[in-house]
Amino acid sequence: MGLCGFYFEYSLLILIGVILFSHAAVDRIFGSGLKYSDNFKNTHLGKIGK
């Protein structure tokens, strides 16, 4: 999204790209990831919590 925004010089797409990138980065920093439907604490990075 962000790269498309830079290419087309469209500031809204740049903003959306920055938000998506930062959201994914923060999820990775705190160890949470994409959630599976069976349990909220079950992610693609492993189990969260105890």
Backbone as ProteinMPNN parsed JSONL, in Angstrom:
{"seq_chain_A": "MGLCGFYFEYSLLILIGVILFSHAAVDRIFGSGLKYSDNFKNTHLGKIGK", "coords_chain_A": {"N_chain_A": [[0.822, -1.189, 0.0], [1.835, 1.258, 0.887], [3.996, 1.587, -0.872], [2.649, 1.736, -3.305], [1.339, 4.118, -2.853], [3.503, 5.897, -2.798], [4.364, 5.589, -5.437], [2.154, 6.467, -6.981], [1.937, 8.946, -5.915], [0.113, 9.536, -3.815], [-1.146, 10.565, -0.937], [-2.891, 9.444, 0.985], [-2.788, 6.663, 0.585], [-0.127, 6.255, 1.268], [-0.217, 6.859, 4.009], [-1.961, 4.823, 4.913], [-0.368, 2.604, 4.32], [1.804, 3.039, 6.066], [0.522, 2.818, 8.544], [-0.391, 0.126, 8.459], [2.075, -1.228, 8.276], [3.34, -0.438, 10.697], [1.559, -1.482, 12.568], [1.796, -4.251, 12.147], [4.501, -4.53, 12.813], [4.565, -3.836, 15.543], [2.966, -5.877, 16.585], [4.695, -8.039, 16.141], [6.864, -7.28, 17.749], [5.818, -7.467, 20.357], [5.32, -10.141, 20.442], [2.945, -11.253, 19.663], [0.838, -12.509, 17.089], [-0.665, -13.459, 13.972], [-3.863, -14.606, 14.645], [-5.254, -17.814, 15.36], [-8.367, -19.475, 14.719], [-9.225, -21.284, 16.656], [-8.336, -20.638, 19.256], [-7.729, -17.663, 21.058], [-5.211, -17.206, 22.113], [-3.565, -18.726, 20.569], [-1.278, -18.407, 18.127], [0.369, -17.699, 14.937], [2.97, -17.479, 15.612], [3.283, -18.99, 17.807], [2.245, -20.143, 21.126], [0.711, -17.749, 23.296], [1.358, -16.35, 26.439], [1.204, -18.173, 29.588]], "CA_chain_A": [[0.0, 0.0, 0.0], [2.699, 2.429, 0.98], [4.765, 1.728, -2.113], [1.711, 2.238, -4.324], [1.131, 5.521, -2.535], [4.667, 6.648, -3.282], [4.399, 5.53, -6.894], [1.09, 7.313, -7.525], [1.984, 10.208, -5.181], [-1.195, 9.637, -3.173], [-0.774, 10.581, 0.48], [-3.741, 8.559, 1.785], [-2.219, 5.314, 0.486], [1.105, 6.253, 2.059], [-0.633, 6.793, 5.404], [-2.484, 3.478, 5.162], [0.782, 1.712, 4.321], [2.56, 3.248, 7.305], [-0.277, 2.258, 9.642], [-0.354, -1.334, 8.366], [3.425, -1.677, 8.607], [3.617, -0.252, 12.119], [0.714, -2.42, 13.313], [2.428, -5.567, 12.054], [5.766, -4.483, 13.542], [4.277, -3.843, 16.984], [2.533, -7.24, 16.907], [5.88, -8.882, 16.186], [7.679, -6.888, 18.897], [5.213, -7.98, 21.587], [5.224, -11.595, 20.374], [1.652, -11.738, 19.195], [0.824, -12.584, 15.633], [-1.958, -13.79, 13.394], [-4.576, -15.5, 15.552], [-6.025, -18.925, 14.811], [-9.765, -19.406, 15.159], [-9.518, -22.186, 17.762], [-8.051, -20.028, 20.55], [-7.135, -16.343, 20.886], [-3.802, -17.25, 22.5], [-2.857, -19.559, 19.614], [-0.9, -17.564, 16.992], [1.326, -18.306, 14.017], [4.277, -17.412, 16.254], [3.274, -19.915, 18.948], [1.304, -19.834, 22.203], [0.942, -16.531, 24.069], [1.059, -16.513, 27.865], [1.822, -19.27, 30.35]], "C_chain_A": [[0.866, 1.253, 0.0], [3.495, 2.664, -0.289], [3.882, 2.221, -3.257], [1.438, 3.723, -4.1], [2.283, 6.39, -2.995], [4.695, 6.706, -4.805], [3.384, 6.477, -7.521], [1.023, 8.69, -6.864], [0.631, 10.526, -4.533], [-0.999, 9.477, -1.664], [-1.639, 9.662, 1.345], [-3.215, 7.121, 1.742], [-0.913, 5.201, 1.269], [0.764, 6.118, 3.541], [-1.148, 5.407, 5.768], [-1.338, 2.471, 5.22], [1.607, 1.823, 5.586], [1.818, 2.639, 8.492], [-0.233, 0.735, 9.618], [1.02, -1.887, 8.758], [3.704, -1.561, 10.093], [2.787, -1.202, 12.977], [1.334, -3.814, 13.295], [3.731, -5.608, 12.845], [5.546, -4.547, 15.048], [3.785, -5.223, 17.415], [3.726, -8.176, 17.028], [6.739, -8.57, 17.406], [7.135, -7.489, 20.19], [4.961, -9.482, 21.546], [3.863, -12.121, 20.003], [1.674, -11.718, 17.677], [-0.578, -12.85, 15.132], [-2.633, -14.844, 14.258], [-5.278, -16.611, 14.77], [-7.42, -18.903, 15.412], [-10.066, -20.302, 16.362], [-9.309, -21.561, 19.137], [-7.349, -18.697, 20.302], [-5.65, -16.348, 21.181], [-2.956, -18.123, 21.576], [-2.56, -18.723, 18.364], [0.073, -18.297, 16.082], [2.738, -18.256, 14.566], [4.393, -18.361, 17.435], [2.243, -19.484, 19.974], [1.708, -18.543, 22.904], [0.587, -16.841, 25.523], [1.763, -17.712, 28.458], [1.629, -20.603, 29.689]], "O_chain_A": [[0.654, 2.178, -0.783], [3.654, 3.802, -0.73], [4.316, 3.027, -4.08], [1.321, 4.49, -5.056], [2.076, 7.486, -3.517], [5.01, 7.742, -5.391], [3.697, 7.2, -8.467], [0.165, 9.506, -7.203], [0.087, 11.62, -4.683], [-0.72, 8.381, -1.18], [-1.154, 9.148, 2.352], [-3.204, 6.438, 2.767], [-0.631, 4.162, 1.864], [1.399, 5.337, 4.251], [-0.802, 4.876, 6.823], [-1.335, 1.583, 6.073], [2.062, 0.813, 6.124], [2.435, 2.01, 9.352], [-0.053, 0.113, 10.665], [1.119, -2.882, 9.476], [4.249, -2.487, 10.693], [3.264, -1.677, 14.008], [1.388, -4.48, 14.328], [4.034, -6.616, 13.482], [6.275, -5.248, 15.75], [4.145, -5.695, 18.494], [3.763, -9.019, 17.924], [7.284, -9.48, 18.031], [7.903, -7.967, 21.025], [4.443, -10.046, 22.511], [3.645, -13.333, 20.028], [2.451, -10.984, 17.066], [-1.56, -12.508, 15.789], [-2.027, -15.87, 14.568], [-5.815, -16.393, 13.684], [-7.623, -18.366, 16.501], [-11.08, -20.094, 17.029], [-10.016, -21.905, 20.085], [-6.475, -18.606, 19.439], [-4.897, -15.584, 20.577], [-1.749, -18.246, 21.784], [-3.478, -18.368, 17.624], [0.545, -19.384, 16.414], [3.624, -18.927, 14.037], [5.473, -18.522, 18.003], [1.458, -18.568, 19.728], [2.895, -18.272, 23.087], [-0.396, -17.533, 25.786], [2.761, -18.204, 27.932], [2.089, -21.621, 30.206]]}, "name": "protein", "num_of_chains": 1, "seq": "MGLCGFYFEYSLLILIGVILFSHAAVDRIFGSGLKYSDNFKNTHLGKIGK"}
